[in-house]
């Protein structure tokens, strides 16, 4: 459908019945879904071929709207050189290194050796300039060693890369890797298969001079001790972001634990035929996320989707479902971009 058409036209309020030939409609829908999947695979393959021909050195700051700076605590980071509004795209970057994460092997040890060789082969194929940029990134090996340690391509990859969506590869992005962590981030990074690039979006208003911070996890809502333990294990640092420094002074830890419990309640209540109670938990989640300062974009998307599903299938309230879907679309556009597949799917 065209992007300027009503994305919620499926919620017609005239009460008209569906087409008589439901079987034909279902077949046509499946065919359309298959064609969409094939088209997206072709788009991704074309984008990957185009990106493979480019040497992805660190993006220049200044005119790009950000710059690299030295922080006495967290090391190098990125900060804004202009004001960004929620949903603004800040960075779009291709991978300097792509390494297969899964290898067919007779043992875990063999698979580890194959992965290490794949990392080294990928690194060896880079230009000297890109190799220097890779080795200039931080490494957990250095953080763990009291004497500073020796960074290797493997340790840099393991510290800074992340999985590329549904693909079986990890990617290293020389500019995005400079973005430090906050449990209350002001931006979100996401892999876009259609672009074969990682894109960074502002999740709230970012002022000039403010550091750009994304989140390294965890995916579940934990209190300060739980979040710090996760980050210490995975990235070898003790988080000193504003949320962690606040701890439970403003009830933050209690809210995070309650959020975790509420999200479990939503799923359980929806499955056991208690849609009204489930919807109450949805609204409580959204309220607590907002109070915690993370009530936008990537954090609210799954909760809003729950609200949409329960409104439609549990309460049979199309108008309420429409409102939740509209809010979900805004959250998706703000955190993944207007042209992302999820945004397009919501509008179909």
Secondary structure, 3 states (H helix, E strand, C coil): CCCCCCCCCCCCCCCCCCCCCHHHHHHHHHHHHHHHHHHHHHHHHHHHHHHHCCCCCCCCCHHHCEEEEEECCCEEEEEECCCECCCCEEEEECCCEEEECCCCCCCHHHHHHHHHHHHHHHHHCCCHHHHHHHHCCCCHHHHHCCCCCCCCHHHHHHHHCEECCCCCEEEECCCHHHCEECCCCCEEEEEECCCCEEEEEECCCECCCCECEECCCCCCCCCHHHHHHHHHHHHCCCCCCHHHHHCCCCCHHHHHHHHHHHHHHHHHHHHCCCHHHHHHHHHHHHHHHHHCCCCCHHHHHHHHHHHHHHHHHHCCCHHHHHHHHHHHHHHHHHHHCCCCHHHHHHHC
